[in-house]
Protein backbone atom coordinates (compact mmCIF):
# COMPACT_ATOMS: atom_id res chain seq x y z
CA UNK A 1 0.00 0.00 0.00
CA UNK A 2 2.76 2.44 0.95
CA UNK A 3 4.56 1.69 -2.33
CA UNK A 4 1.43 2.60 -4.33
CA UNK A 5 0.98 5.87 -2.47
CA UNK A 6 4.63 6.78 -2.96
CA UNK A 7 4.38 5.87 -6.66
CA UNK A 8 1.33 8.09 -7.16
CA UNK A 9 3.04 10.92 -5.29
CA UNK A 10 6.12 10.62 -7.53
CA UNK A 11 4.02 10.63 -10.69
CA UNK A 12 2.15 13.70 -9.48
CA UNK A 13 5.40 15.47 -8.59
CA UNK A 14 6.81 14.65 -12.03
CA UNK A 15 3.72 16.10 -13.72
CA UNK A 16 3.95 19.31 -11.69
CA UNK A 17 7.70 19.55 -12.35
CA UNK A 18 7.22 19.13 -16.11
CA UNK A 19 4.64 21.92 -16.13
CA UNK A 20 6.94 24.18 -14.12
CA UNK A 21 9.93 23.38 -16.37
CA UNK A 22 8.19 23.40 -19.76
CA UNK A 23 5.04 25.42 -19.06
CA UNK A 24 2.88 25.81 -22.14
CA UNK A 25 5.73 24.62 -24.41
CA UNK A 26 5.13 21.05 -23.20
CA UNK A 27 1.71 21.10 -24.85
CA UNK A 28 3.44 21.66 -28.20
CA UNK A 29 5.63 18.56 -27.88
CA UNK A 30 4.62 15.07 -28.92
CA UNK A 31 4.41 12.54 -26.08
CA UNK A 32 7.64 10.62 -25.50
CA UNK A 33 7.92 7.92 -28.16
CA UNK A 34 4.96 9.18 -30.23
CA UNK A 35 6.65 9.24 -33.62
CA UNK A 36 3.36 9.77 -35.48
CA UNK A 37 2.74 13.01 -33.58
CA UNK A 38 6.34 14.09 -34.12
CA UNK A 39 5.99 13.35 -37.83
CA UNK A 40 2.89 15.54 -37.99
CA UNK A 41 4.95 18.38 -36.50
CA UNK A 42 7.30 18.27 -39.48
CA UNK A 43 4.81 17.65 -42.31
CA UNK A 44 4.61 21.35 -43.21
CA UNK A 45 8.30 21.63 -44.08
CA UNK A 46 10.09 21.10 -47.37
CA UNK A 47 12.41 18.05 -47.36
CA UNK A 48 15.79 19.14 -46.03
CA UNK A 49 14.43 22.52 -44.86
CA UNK A 50 15.37 23.71 -41.36
CA UNK A 51 12.80 22.66 -38.78
CA UNK A 52 13.39 25.63 -36.48
CA UNK A 53 14.57 29.17 -37.01
CA UNK A 54 17.67 29.65 -34.89
CA UNK A 55 18.58 33.02 -33.42
CA UNK A 56 22.35 33.31 -33.14
CA UNK A 57 23.99 34.66 -29.99
CA UNK A 58 25.77 38.00 -30.32
CA UNK A 59 29.06 36.23 -29.62
CA UNK A 60 30.27 32.73 -28.92
CA UNK A 61 32.78 31.81 -26.25
CA UNK A 62 36.19 30.59 -27.42
CA UNK A 63 35.09 26.99 -26.76
CA UNK A 64 31.76 27.65 -28.50
CA UNK A 65 33.62 28.93 -31.57
CA UNK A 66 35.76 25.79 -31.58
CA UNK A 67 32.60 23.72 -31.15
CA UNK A 68 31.00 25.46 -34.11
CA UNK A 69 33.94 24.36 -36.27
CA UNK A 70 33.61 20.74 -35.12
CA UNK A 71 29.81 20.88 -35.42
CA UNK A 72 30.03 22.11 -39.02
CA UNK A 73 32.52 19.36 -39.88
CA UNK A 74 30.69 16.47 -38.20
CA UNK A 75 27.08 17.29 -37.27
CA UNK A 76 25.80 19.89 -39.72
CA UNK A 77 25.21 17.48 -42.62
CA UNK A 78 22.37 15.89 -40.64
CA UNK A 79 21.35 18.34 -37.89
CA UNK A 80 21.46 21.36 -40.20
CA UNK A 81 22.86 24.84 -40.04
CA UNK A 82 23.24 26.01 -36.42
CA UNK A 83 21.39 22.96 -35.10
CA UNK A 84 18.11 23.88 -36.81
CA UNK A 85 17.49 20.30 -37.98
CA UNK A 86 16.49 19.20 -41.46
CA UNK A 87 13.08 17.95 -42.45
CA UNK A 88 13.27 14.27 -43.31
CA UNK A 89 16.88 14.01 -42.15
CA UNK A 90 17.46 14.81 -38.46
CA UNK A 91 15.92 16.79 -35.60
CA UNK A 92 16.88 20.27 -34.48
CA UNK A 93 19.24 20.38 -31.52
CA UNK A 94 18.07 23.91 -30.72
CA UNK A 95 14.76 22.67 -29.36
CA UNK A 96 13.22 22.41 -25.90
CA UNK A 97 13.46 18.59 -26.13
CA UNK A 98 17.24 18.93 -25.86
CA UNK A 99 17.30 21.37 -22.94
CA UNK A 100 19.87 20.45 -20.28
CA UNK A 101 17.29 19.23 -17.76
CA UNK A 102 15.93 16.68 -20.24
CA UNK A 103 18.99 15.74 -22.29
CA UNK A 104 22.06 16.50 -20.21
CA UNK A 105 25.50 16.91 -21.73
CA UNK A 106 26.22 13.21 -21.20
CA UNK A 107 23.40 12.39 -23.65
CA UNK A 108 25.32 14.16 -26.43
CA UNK A 109 28.53 12.26 -25.63
CA UNK A 110 26.57 9.00 -25.68
CA UNK A 111 24.81 9.89 -28.95
CA UNK A 112 28.12 10.63 -30.68
CA UNK A 113 29.76 7.42 -29.47
CA UNK A 114 26.86 4.96 -29.39
CA UNK A 115 24.13 6.43 -31.57
CA UNK A 116 20.54 6.86 -30.37
CA UNK A 117 17.40 4.79 -30.79
CA UNK A 118 14.60 6.97 -32.18
CA UNK A 119 12.35 8.08 -29.35
CA UNK A 120 11.25 11.71 -29.83
CA UNK A 121 11.27 12.21 -33.59
CA UNK A 122 10.33 10.20 -36.71
CA UNK A 123 13.81 10.27 -38.28
CA UNK A 124 14.83 6.74 -37.36
CA UNK A 125 17.80 5.75 -35.26
CA UNK A 126 20.92 7.91 -35.20
CA UNK A 127 24.01 5.80 -35.85
CA UNK A 128 27.23 6.45 -33.92
CA UNK A 129 29.30 9.23 -35.46
CA UNK A 130 31.87 7.66 -37.78
CA UNK A 131 34.60 10.20 -37.06
CA UNK A 132 36.37 9.47 -33.78
CA UNK A 133 35.99 12.57 -31.62
CA UNK A 134 37.83 13.25 -28.38
CA UNK A 135 36.03 14.23 -25.19
CA UNK A 136 37.31 17.76 -25.72
CA UNK A 137 35.94 17.94 -29.26
CA UNK A 138 32.53 16.62 -28.17
CA UNK A 139 32.59 19.01 -25.22
CA UNK A 140 33.21 21.94 -27.55
CA UNK A 141 30.28 20.86 -29.74
CA UNK A 142 28.06 20.63 -26.66
CA UNK A 143 29.19 24.11 -25.58
CA UNK A 144 28.26 25.45 -29.03
CA UNK A 145 24.82 23.79 -28.92
CA UNK A 146 24.16 25.03 -25.37
CA UNK A 147 25.13 28.60 -26.36
CA UNK A 148 22.73 28.42 -29.31
CA UNK A 149 20.02 27.05 -27.05
CA UNK A 150 20.46 29.85 -24.49
CA UNK A 151 20.26 32.45 -27.29
CA UNK A 152 16.90 30.88 -28.17
CA UNK A 153 15.51 30.82 -24.63
CA UNK A 154 16.29 27.17 -23.94
CA UNK A 155 17.98 26.86 -20.58
Secondary structure as GFF3:
##gff-version 3
##sequence-region A 1 155
A	DSSP	alpha_helix	2	22	.	.	.	ID=ss1
A	DSSP	three_ten_helix	23	28	.	.	.	ID=ss2
A	DSSP	alpha_helix	35	42	.	.	.	ID=ss3
A	DSSP	alpha_helix	62	74	.	.	.	ID=ss4
A	DSSP	alpha_helix	76	79	.	.	.	ID=ss5
A	DSSP	three_ten_helix	81	83	.	.	.	ID=ss6
A	DSSP	three_ten_helix	96	98	.	.	.	ID=ss7
A	DSSP	alpha_helix	105	114	.	.	.	ID=ss8
A	DSSP	alpha_helix	135	151	.	.	.	ID=ss9
###
